[in-house]
Amino acid sequence: MRATWRALATWPYEPRPRGPSLFRTSWDGSLKKLEDEIERIAGDDVVIGIVCDPGEISFSGALKAGGRAKVRHAGAEVSFELPGRGRVIFHTDAYPSLHANLHAIALGLEALRAVDRHGITSSAEQYAGFAQLTAGGADPRRGRQLVDEAGGINQALKRHHPDHGGEARDFADVQAYRIQVAGGQA
């Protein structure tokens, strides 16, 4: 599967209670299962978002070090184009490892496909809600606006930090802009 991996500055979804991973599969086996499920429903342009440093992802969009990449959060977000539905997004952090969360998404896709297989839908309507979700990840352009409003990066980080009453999404956007500036991409 040709997927583009992308670094998320923070986990943009409500955290879930974590349970133990019951899956007994290899990293390659989980990625193959995910690939098979996406191909079976004619998904295209796969993007996998994980919370990690941008350096864990190569310039080509591949994950470095396979399943041994250093992540700051175990959650996984998988999005892809689905014919007739647009971009659909699936995410979870219900398990303690990135590997387990990717495998859970693959199993979820298999279960959704079973709905069609058993004849209880007629036009893949089980995917409609997932097409309404927006992709997670921080927006450095919005972060720049927040920095400008606050009068500087440090001020924006303080103003929008969740520990000081700020919104996590705003803080993530400011962080993404700070990372972009540090990398000389602003």
RAKA-V749091 format. One record per helix or strand. SS is the DSSP state (alpha for helix, beta for strand). FROM is the first residue (numbers start at 0). TO is the last residue. If there is no record, write none. Layout:
ss=SS from=FROM to=TO
ss=SS from=FROM to=TO
This chain:
ss=beta from=2 to=7
ss=beta from=18 to=18
ss=alpha from=26 to=39
ss=beta from=43 to=51
ss=alpha from=53 to=55
ss=beta from=56 to=56
ss=beta from=62 to=62
ss=alpha from=65 to=67
ss=beta from=70 to=70
ss=beta from=75 to=81
ss=beta from=85 to=91
ss=beta from=94 to=94
ss=alpha from=97 to=116
ss=alpha from=124 to=131
ss=alpha from=139 to=149
ss=alpha from=152 to=159
ss=alpha from=161 to=163
ss=alpha from=167 to=181
